[in-house]
Amino acid sequence: MMSFLSYRSPCSTSSAFHCMLLANDGRKASCIVPRRLLSSTSVSDCRFFSTKFISATVRCLSRLFKCTVRADGIKTSLPPLFRFLEFPETQHPIVLQIGGSNVANLAKAVELANTYGYDEINLNCGCPSQKVAGHGCFGAQLMLNPKLVGEAMAAISANSDVPVSVKCRIGVDDHDTYDKLCAFIDTVSSLSPTRHFIIHARKALLKGLSPDENRTIPPLKYEYVFGLIRDFPHLHFTLNGGITQIPQVKSALWKGVYGVMIGRAAYNTPWATLGHVDTAVYGVPSRGLSRRQILQEYQKYADSVIGKYGINKPSIRNVVKPLLNLFHSEPGARVWKRKVDEALRHCQNVHSLLEESIEVIPDFVLDASPPIQIYDDESFSQIEMSLPEIWAATSSCLEVEDIHSYRKVIQNV
């Protein structure tokens, strides 16, 4: 299970989930993205790697989010598409992530998805899993062929009337220099209408590391992302990788990133991470629901979808899973997880499961207000000191005074 939450500039976004479709014979995967412009000068973006059930949980915590759901490879039969791609109107804005390398199939995937009304289409060029990247040309493997990515994005855009974006790493294996990353960005944006890139600030090692190791072992190079902001001022860049606290999000936004994507922290500690995010990041009143109210709201949704597409499609276990970390590190949390596991063996709906298990959580925990994280973060305060040299192709197009101006861009944000 993976989850991402991302933000853009200090304004606001609406919650959404992100669905991933594979347009070739790849494996299923997912990623989240958000979008809602509340100001003419700033936008906040949220992304969450998840299932549609996680997105529903997030919606209970925040109205300013987008999320992602997983979906099997696109087929022409309508029932499977309906099962994986439908979403309630309340989930807008919502982003669809697709994967593959066959341009014609990607175009067809977008055509099939148009009916469902997604707000953005995203292409996965960052997944390091051998089940994905090693399956033909998919995920991070695509970064080695920027021309193909540009052509794919052009086809995706031509078959959809919503914005398109790319999710990628800063490099792959030994193709990891800043110049190569710039060349990838330049090629894709020149061959297609792509103006938004979500950058995981680590390179992908396709051989020798597992997907989990690829999320932690390759070193973070945030300076590459801020270098892109400097060298491609006409494009938008969302920062991903290593961000676990809301103050870090605000620090990165202050330094000029278009958005920030948080990973597993949003899934592992949803209450601490998302409980007060509307106010902390977007500057608007939070929903202010207690966890008791969140459970009551989610229960109504969950019981309406259990078995909707057939026996155990979805199952109560899948629907309940996003709730398990809601009481992370709280009194009674471990006992509650055990009680839930026992109840899953015989309960047919979430209402009865909660009635049977929630008594082990103290009332003061259930009825507490969302937490507030108040402290300054200086994670990116000196980032301008470590920026890579201006990309050669950019420099060749600039006058000397423009180059000096570019070097000050980050400092002036």
DONU-540738 format. One record per residue (C-alpha): x, y, z; residue in three letters. Coordinates in steps of 0.5 Angstrom, whole numbers, padded with zeros to 4 digits, always signed. Layout:
<gutis>
XYZALA ...
</gutis>
This chain:
<gutis>
+0000+0000+0000MET +0003+0007-0002MET +0000+0014-0001SER +0002+0021-0003PHE +0000+0027-0001LEU +0002+0034-0004SER +0001+0041-0004TYR +0002+0047-0008ARG +0003+0054-0006SER +0000+0057+0000PRO -0007+0057-0002CYS -0012+0051-0003SER -0014+0045-0006THR -0020+0041-0006SER -0019+0034-0005SER -0019+0028-0010ALA -0016+0021-0011PHE -0012+0019-0017HIS -0013+0013-0021CYS -0007+0009-0025MET -0009+0005-0031LEU -0004+0001-0035LEU -0004+0002-0042ALA +0000-0004-0044ASN +0001-0011-0040ASP +0004-0008-0034GLY +0002-0008-0027ARG -0003-0004-0023LYS -0001+0002-0019ALA -0003+0009-0017SER -0002+0016-0015CYS -0005+0022-0012ILE -0006+0029-0015VAL -0010+0035-0013PRO -0012+0042-0016ARG -0016+0048-0014ARG -0015+0055-0016LEU -0017+0059-0010LEU -0013+0065-0012SER -0010+0069-0018SER -0003+0068-0015THR -0003+0062-0011SER -0005+0055-0012VAL -0005+0049-0007SER -0004+0042-0009ASP -0005+0035-0006CYS -0003+0028-0008ARG -0004+0022-0005PHE -0002+0015-0007PHE -0008+0011-0005SER -0014+0007-0006THR -0021+0010-0007LYS -0022+0008+0000PHE -0016+0012+0003ILE -0019+0018-0001SER -0025+0017+0002ALA -0022+0017+0009THR -0018+0023+0007VAL -0024+0027+0005ARG -0027+0026+0012CYS -0020+0029+0015LEU -0020+0035+0009SER -0024+0038+0004ARG -0018+0041+0001LEU -0015+0034-0002PHE -0014+0030-0008LYS -0012+0022-0008CYS -0011+0017-0012THR -0014+0010-0013VAL -0011+0003-0016ARG -0014+0000-0023ALA -0012-0006-0027ASP -0010-0005-0034GLY -0015-0002-0038ILE -0020-0007-0042LYS -0025-0005-0047THR -0031-0009-0042SER -0035-0003-0039LEU -0036-0007-0032PRO -0029-0007-0030PRO -0028+0000-0032LEU -0034+0002-0028PHE -0031-0001-0022ARG -0024+0002-0022PHE -0026+0009-0025LEU -0032+0011-0022GLU -0032+0016-0016PHE -0037+0021-0013PRO -0038+0028-0015GLU -0035+0030-0008THR -0028+0027-0010GLN -0027+0033-0015HIS -0021+0035-0017PRO -0019+0028-0018ILE -0013+0026-0022VAL -0012+0020-0027LEU -0005+0017-0027GLN -0004+0012-0033ILE +0002+0008-0035GLY +0005+0005-0041GLY +0010+0006-0047SER +0005+0004-0053ASN +0003+0011-0055VAL -0003+0009-0059ALA -0005+0005-0052ASN -0004+0011-0048LEU -0009+0015-0053ALA -0014+0009-0052LYS -0013+0009-0045ALA -0015+0017-0044VAL -0021+0016-0049GLU -0024+0011-0045LEU -0023+0015-0038ALA -0025+0021-0041ASN -0033+0019-0039THR -0031+0019-0032TYR -0029+0026-0032GLY -0022+0027-0029TYR -0019+0033-0028ASP -0012+0032-0030GLU -0008+0026-0033ILE -0001+0024-0030ASN +0004+0019-0034LEU +0008+0015-0029ASN +0015+0016-0031CYS +0018+0014-0024GLY +0016+0007-0021CYS +0023+0003-0020PRO +0019-0003-0019SER +0022-0009-0023GLN +0015-0011-0024LYS +0013-0004-0027VAL +0020-0001-0030ALA +0022-0008-0032GLY +0016-0010-0036HIS +0018-0007-0043GLY +0018+0000-0042CYS +0015+0003-0036PHE +0015+0007-0030GLY +0022+0010-0029ALA +0025+0006-0035GLN +0022+0011-0039LEU +0026+0017-0037MET +0032+0014-0041LEU +0027+0015-0047ASN +0025+0023-0047PRO +0023+0023-0054LYS +0018+0017-0053LEU +0015+0021-0047VAL +0014+0027-0050GLY +0011+0024-0056GLU +0006+0020-0051ALA +0004+0026-0047MET +0003+0029-0054ALA -0002+0024-0055ALA -0005+0024-0048ILE -0006+0031-0049SER -0009+0031-0056ALA -0014+0026-0053ASN -0016+0029-0047SER -0019+0036-0046ASP -0016+0037-0039VAL -0009+0039-0036PRO -0003+0033-0037VAL +0003+0032-0032SER +0009+0027-0031VAL +0011+0024-0025LYS +0019+0022-0025CYS +0025+0021-0021ARG +0031+0026-0022ILE +0035+0020-0026GLY +0036+0013-0027VAL +0042+0009-0025ASP +0048+0012-0028ASP +0044+0017-0032HIS +0043+0022-0026ASP +0047+0028-0028THR +0043+0035-0027TYR +0044+0036-0035ASP +0041+0029-0037LYS +0035+0031-0032LEU +0034+0038-0036CYS +0035+0035-0042ALA +0029+0030-0040PHE +0025+0036-0038ILE +0026+0040-0044ASP +0025+0035-0049THR +0018+0033-0046VAL +0016+0040-0045SER +0018+0042-0052SER +0014+0036-0056LEU +0008+0036-0052SER +0003+0041-0048PRO +0006+0038-0041THR +0008+0044-0036ARG +0007+0040-0030HIS +0013+0035-0027PHE +0012+0032-0020ILE +0020+0030-0019ILE +0022+0025-0013HIS +0028+0028-0011ALA +0032+0021-0012ARG +0034+0017-0017LYS +0032+0010-0019ALA +0036+0004-0019LEU +0033-0001-0023LEU +0037-0007-0021LYS +0040-0008-0014GLY +0035-0005-0010LEU +0027-0006-0008SER +0022-0001-0009PRO +0022+0000-0002ASP +0030+0001-0002GLU +0029+0006-0008ASN +0025+0010-0003ARG +0030+0011+0002THR +0037+0009+0000ILE +0039+0014-0006PRO +0040+0020-0003PRO +0036+0026-0004LEU +0038+0032-0008LYS +0033+0037-0007TYR +0038+0042-0010GLU +0036+0039-0017TYR +0029+0041-0016VAL +0030+0048-0014PHE +0035+0048-0020GLY +0029+0046-0025LEU +0025+0052-0022ILE +0031+0057-0024ARG +0032+0054-0031ASP +0025+0053-0033PHE +0021+0059-0030PRO +0015+0057-0035HIS +0014+0050-0032LEU +0011+0048-0025HIS +0015+0043-0021PHE +0012+0039-0015THR +0017+0037-0010LEU +0017+0029-0008ASN +0021+0025-0003GLY +0023+0025+0004GLY +0018+0030+0006ILE +0014+0028+0013THR +0012+0034+0016GLN +0007+0040+0015ILE +0012+0045+0017PRO +0017+0042+0012GLN +0011+0043+0006VAL +0011+0050+0008LYS +0018+0051+0008SER +0019+0048+0001ALA +0013+0052-0002LEU +0016+0059+0001TRP +0022+0057-0003LYS +0018+0057-0009GLY +0016+0050-0011VAL +0009+0049-0014TYR +0007+0043-0010GLY +0010+0038-0005VAL +0008+0031-0005MET +0008+0027+0002ILE +0009+0020+0002GLY +0008+0015+0007ARG +0007+0020+0013ALA +0000+0021+0010ALA -0002+0014+0011TYR +0002+0012+0017ASN +0000+0018+0021THR -0006+0021+0018PRO -0009+0025+0024TRP -0003+0028+0026ALA -0001+0030+0018THR -0008+0032+0016LEU -0012+0033+0022GLY -0011+0041+0021HIS -0008+0041+0014VAL -0013+0046+0011ASP -0011+0051+0016THR -0004+0050+0017ALA -0002+0050+0009VAL -0009+0053+0006TYR -0010+0058+0011GLY -0018+0056+0011VAL -0022+0053+0017PRO -0021+0046+0018SER -0027+0041+0018ARG -0025+0040+0025GLY -0028+0033+0026LEU -0026+0029+0032SER -0024+0022+0030ARG -0031+0019+0033ARG -0034+0024+0027GLN -0029+0021+0022ILE -0031+0014+0023LEU -0039+0016+0023GLN -0038+0019+0017GLU -0033+0014+0013TYR -0038+0008+0016GLN -0044+0011+0012LYS -0039+0011+0005TYR -0036+0004+0007ALA -0043+0001+0008ASP -0045+0003+0002SER -0040+0000-0003VAL -0038-0006+0000ILE -0040-0012-0005GLY -0042-0007-0010LYS -0039-0010-0015TYR -0040-0017-0013GLY -0038-0022-0007ILE -0033-0019-0003ASN -0032-0013-0009LYS -0030-0010-0005PRO -0029-0014+0001SER -0030-0011+0008ILE -0023-0012+0010ARG -0020-0007+0004ASN -0025-0002+0006VAL -0023-0002+0013VAL -0016-0002+0012LYS -0015+0006+0011PRO -0018+0007+0018LEU -0012+0002+0022LEU -0007+0008+0023ASN -0012+0013+0025LEU -0011+0012+0032PHE -0003+0012+0031HIS +0001+0012+0038SER -0006+0013+0042GLU -0008+0010+0048PRO -0012+0003+0046GLY -0009+0003+0039ALA -0006-0003+0039ARG -0012-0007+0042VAL -0017-0003+0037TRP -0013-0006+0031LYS -0013-0013+0035ARG -0021-0012+0036LYS -0022-0010+0029VAL -0018-0016+0026ASP -0022-0021+0030GLU -0029-0017+0028ALA -0027-0018+0021LEU -0028-0025+0021ARG -0035-0025+0022HIS -0038-0018+0021CYS -0041-0016+0015GLN -0041-0009+0015ASN -0037-0003+0018VAL -0043-0001+0023HIS -0043-0007+0027SER -0035-0008+0026LEU -0034-0001+0030LEU -0040-0002+0035GLU -0036-0008+0037GLU -0029-0005+0037SER -0029+0002+0038ILE -0030+0001+0046GLU -0023+0000+0047VAL -0021+0007+0045ILE -0022+0012+0051PRO -0027+0018+0050ASP -0022+0023+0050PHE -0018+0021+0044VAL -0024+0020+0040LEU -0027+0027+0042ASP -0020+0030+0041ALA -0020+0036+0036SER -0015+0036+0030PRO -0007+0037+0033PRO -0004+0043+0030ILE +0004+0043+0028GLN +0007+0050+0030ILE +0014+0051+0029TYR +0019+0054+0024ASP +0022+0049+0019ASP +0029+0051+0016GLU +0030+0045+0011SER +0030+0049+0005PHE +0033+0056+0008SER +0040+0055+0005GLN +0038+0051-0001ILE +0040+0057-0006GLU +0047+0055-0004MET +0047+0048-0007SER +0044+0049-0013LEU +0047+0046-0019PRO +0050+0050-0025GLU +0045+0053-0030ILE +0044+0048-0035TRP +0048+0050-0041ALA +0042+0050-0046ALA +0039+0055-0042THR +0045+0059-0041SER +0046+0059-0048SER +0040+0063-0049CYS +0041+0068-0044LEU +0045+0075-0044GLU +0050+0075-0038VAL +0045+0080-0034GLU +0040+0075-0035ASP +0044+0069-0032ILE +0046+0073-0026HIS +0038+0074-0025SER +0037+0067-0025TYR +0042+0066-0020ARG +0038+0070-0015LYS +0031+0067-0017VAL +0031+0062-0011ILE +0033+0068-0006GLN +0028+0072-0008ASN +0022+0068-0007VAL 
</gutis>
